[in-house]
Amino acid sequence: MATSTWLAPLRGIAVLATLLVVAPTVASSPAAPAADGEWNFRVLLDGKEVGWHRYSVRGDGAATEVESRAQFDVRFLLLNAYSYRHTARERWRGACLDQLESRTETNGRVEKVAAVARDDAMMVAGPGGEARLPGCVMSFAYWDPRILGATRLLNSQTGELMPVSVAERGTERVNVAGRNVAATRHRLSAPDLQIDLWYADGRWVALEAPTPGGRTLRYEL
């Protein structure tokens, strides 16, 4: 099998890892998360560990600072066939994104996105150009369960605004740092995208998504 053919299913990994999007309204959404928190995920592809994704959230509820860092390396025939690095910094005011800066490097290709709230809109500059997004903006901020009430979200890697829908899928037992806990599963759907999220007592504890080609990407604490 050619290396390029084997890597084709991995093209969706970067999107899954960096979806940070805009939600103009968050009606009937869950309660806000605790102001401070740390998430340190192992990233697995078909059960094999390929990297990590870490989140740090600091604030007092009214103003919140978030840093996200990810690193994936997938090897094929002893070669580092897929390399991915991502960093993002966000500033929030309540449930609305106030500022975002991100940098993503995929196999040497660099993409940057910058966004800032101005008046009643968010100005976004990304690989596809510039856009003005009206209203309150929320990212694919999995750490904040209020995204479960979102109808649109913004991709921090591309600056693209995407329609989303979320459906609850019931309660399941999941492994969280070596403990088996009950968590509620939610499925977030968007065009060409499906992400399952698990929350235990309002805290994000796991993520799973299929990649093109039928592989499975999973985050575990």
C-alpha positions as CSV (number, residue, x, y, z in Angstrom):
1,M,0.0,0.0,0.0
2,A,1.4,3.4,-1.0
3,T,2.2,5.7,1.9
4,S,0.0,8.5,0.5
5,T,-2.9,6.1,0.3
6,W,-2.4,4.9,3.9
7,L,-2.2,8.5,5.1
8,A,-5.4,9.6,3.4
9,P,-7.6,8.6,6.4
10,L,-5.5,10.8,8.7
11,R,-6.3,14.1,7.0
12,G,-9.3,14.5,9.2
13,I,-7.3,14.2,12.5
14,A,-6.2,17.9,12.5
15,V,-9.8,19.0,12.0
16,L,-11.0,16.9,14.9
17,A,-8.3,18.1,17.2
18,T,-8.6,21.8,16.5
19,L,-12.3,22.5,16.0
20,L,-12.8,25.7,17.9
21,V,-15.8,27.4,16.5
22,V,-18.4,30.3,16.9
23,A,-21.8,29.9,18.4
24,P,-24.0,33.0,18.0
25,T,-26.6,31.6,20.5
26,V,-26.3,29.1,23.2
27,A,-29.9,28.6,24.3
28,S,-30.9,26.1,26.9
29,S,-27.3,25.2,27.4
30,P,-25.8,23.4,30.4
31,A,-24.2,25.3,33.3
32,A,-20.9,27.0,33.0
33,P,-17.8,25.0,33.9
34,A,-15.5,25.6,36.9
35,A,-13.3,28.6,36.2
36,D,-10.0,26.7,36.4
37,G,-9.1,23.3,35.0
38,E,-6.5,21.1,33.4
39,W,-7.0,18.4,30.8
40,N,-4.1,16.1,29.7
41,F,-5.3,13.7,27.1
42,R,-3.5,10.7,25.5
43,V,-4.5,10.6,21.8
44,L,-5.0,7.1,20.3
45,L,-5.6,6.0,16.7
46,D,-7.2,2.6,16.5
47,G,-6.1,2.0,20.1
48,K,-2.4,3.0,19.5
49,E,-1.1,6.0,21.2
50,V,0.1,8.6,18.7
51,G,0.3,11.8,20.7
52,W,-1.2,14.2,23.3
53,H,-3.5,17.2,23.6
54,R,-3.5,19.4,26.7
55,Y,-5.8,22.2,27.8
56,S,-5.3,24.7,30.5
57,V,-8.2,27.0,31.7
58,R,-7.7,29.9,34.1
59,G,-10.1,32.6,35.2
60,D,-12.8,33.8,37.5
61,G,-15.8,33.0,35.3
62,A,-16.2,36.6,34.1
63,A,-12.9,36.5,32.3
64,T,-11.2,33.2,31.2
65,E,-7.8,32.4,29.6
66,V,-7.4,29.1,27.7
67,E,-4.3,27.5,26.2
68,S,-4.5,24.4,24.0
69,R,-1.4,22.4,22.8
70,A,-1.4,19.2,20.7
71,Q,1.3,17.0,19.2
72,F,0.7,13.9,17.0
73,D,3.2,11.7,15.2
74,V,2.1,8.7,13.2
75,R,4.8,6.3,12.0
76,F,4.6,4.0,9.0
77,L,7.3,1.6,7.9
78,L,9.7,3.1,10.5
79,L,9.1,6.6,9.1
80,N,7.4,9.6,10.7
81,A,4.7,9.7,8.1
82,Y,2.3,12.2,9.7
83,S,3.4,15.1,11.9
84,Y,1.0,17.5,13.6
85,R,1.5,20.4,16.0
86,H,-1.1,22.8,17.2
87,T,-1.3,25.7,19.7
88,A,-4.2,28.0,20.5
89,R,-4.8,30.8,23.0
90,E,-8.2,32.1,23.8
91,R,-9.6,34.8,25.9
92,W,-13.3,34.7,27.0
93,R,-15.8,37.1,28.6
94,G,-18.5,34.9,30.1
95,A,-19.7,32.5,27.4
96,C,-18.4,34.6,24.5
97,L,-15.0,34.3,22.9
98,D,-13.2,37.7,23.1
99,Q,-9.9,36.8,21.3
100,L,-8.2,33.8,19.6
101,E,-4.8,33.1,18.1
102,S,-3.8,29.7,16.7
103,R,-1.0,28.1,14.8
104,T,-1.2,24.7,13.2
105,E,1.6,22.8,11.4
106,T,0.7,19.7,9.5
107,N,3.6,17.9,7.8
108,G,5.4,21.2,7.6
109,R,2.4,23.2,6.3
110,V,1.6,26.1,8.6
111,E,-1.9,27.7,9.1
112,K,-2.7,30.6,11.4
113,V,-6.0,32.1,12.6
114,A,-6.5,35.3,14.5
115,A,-9.9,36.5,15.8
116,V,-10.9,39.5,18.0
117,A,-14.3,40.7,19.2
118,R,-15.1,44.2,18.1
119,D,-18.4,46.0,18.8
120,D,-21.1,43.3,18.3
121,A,-19.1,41.0,16.0
122,M,-16.0,38.9,15.8
123,M,-13.4,39.7,13.1
124,V,-11.7,36.5,11.9
125,A,-8.6,36.2,9.7
126,G,-7.6,32.8,8.5
127,P,-6.3,30.7,5.6
128,G,-9.5,31.4,3.7
129,G,-9.5,35.1,4.1
130,E,-11.3,37.5,6.5
131,A,-14.8,37.3,7.8
132,R,-17.1,39.3,10.2
133,L,-19.1,37.0,12.4
134,P,-22.0,38.8,14.3
135,G,-23.2,38.0,17.8
136,C,-21.7,36.0,20.7
137,V,-18.9,33.7,19.5
138,M,-18.1,30.3,21.2
139,S,-15.3,27.9,20.0
140,F,-15.3,24.1,19.9
141,A,-14.4,24.5,23.5
142,Y,-15.1,20.9,24.7
143,W,-14.0,21.9,28.2
144,D,-17.1,24.1,28.4
145,P,-20.3,22.0,28.4
146,R,-22.3,25.0,27.2
147,I,-21.2,24.1,23.7
148,L,-23.8,21.3,23.9
149,G,-26.4,24.0,23.2
150,A,-24.6,25.5,20.3
151,T,-25.9,25.6,16.7
152,R,-22.8,27.0,15.0
153,L,-19.1,26.8,15.9
154,L,-15.8,28.2,14.5
155,N,-12.7,26.1,13.5
156,S,-9.6,27.6,15.0
157,Q,-7.4,25.9,12.4
158,T,-9.3,27.3,9.3
159,G,-11.4,30.2,10.7
160,E,-14.5,28.4,9.1
161,L,-17.9,28.9,10.7
162,M,-19.8,25.5,10.8
163,P,-23.4,24.5,11.6
164,V,-23.5,21.9,14.4
165,S,-26.2,19.8,16.1
166,V,-25.8,17.9,19.4
167,A,-27.8,14.8,20.6
168,E,-27.5,13.0,23.9
169,R,-26.7,9.3,23.6
170,G,-27.2,8.0,27.1
171,T,-24.9,7.1,30.0
172,E,-21.9,4.8,29.7
173,R,-19.0,3.7,31.8
174,V,-15.6,5.2,30.7
175,N,-12.1,5.0,31.9
176,V,-10.9,8.3,33.5
177,A,-7.3,8.3,34.8
178,G,-7.6,4.6,35.7
179,R,-11.1,4.8,37.2
180,N,-14.3,3.5,35.7
181,V,-16.9,6.2,36.0
182,A,-20.4,6.9,34.7
183,A,-20.4,9.6,32.0
184,T,-23.1,11.1,29.6
185,R,-22.3,10.7,26.0
186,H,-23.2,13.4,23.5
187,R,-22.8,13.3,19.7
188,L,-21.8,16.5,18.0
189,S,-22.5,16.5,14.2
190,A,-21.5,18.9,11.5
191,P,-21.0,18.5,7.7
192,D,-18.5,15.6,7.1
193,L,-17.9,15.5,10.9
194,Q,-19.0,13.4,13.9
195,I,-17.5,13.7,17.4
196,D,-18.7,11.9,20.5
197,L,-18.0,13.6,23.8
198,W,-18.3,12.2,27.3
199,Y,-19.0,14.4,30.5
200,A,-19.0,13.2,34.1
201,D,-20.4,15.6,36.6
202,G,-20.2,18.4,34.1
203,R,-16.5,17.8,33.3
204,W,-15.3,16.7,29.9
205,V,-13.6,13.3,30.2
206,A,-13.3,11.7,26.7
207,L,-13.6,12.2,23.0
208,E,-14.0,9.8,20.1
209,A,-14.4,10.4,16.3
210,P,-14.1,8.3,13.1
211,T,-11.6,9.5,10.6
212,P,-12.0,9.2,6.8
213,G,-11.2,5.6,5.9
214,G,-12.8,4.0,9.0
215,R,-10.2,4.6,11.6
216,T,-11.0,5.8,15.1
217,L,-9.4,8.7,17.0
218,R,-9.9,8.8,20.7
219,Y,-8.9,11.1,23.6
220,E,-8.4,9.5,27.1
221,L,-7.4,11.3,30.3
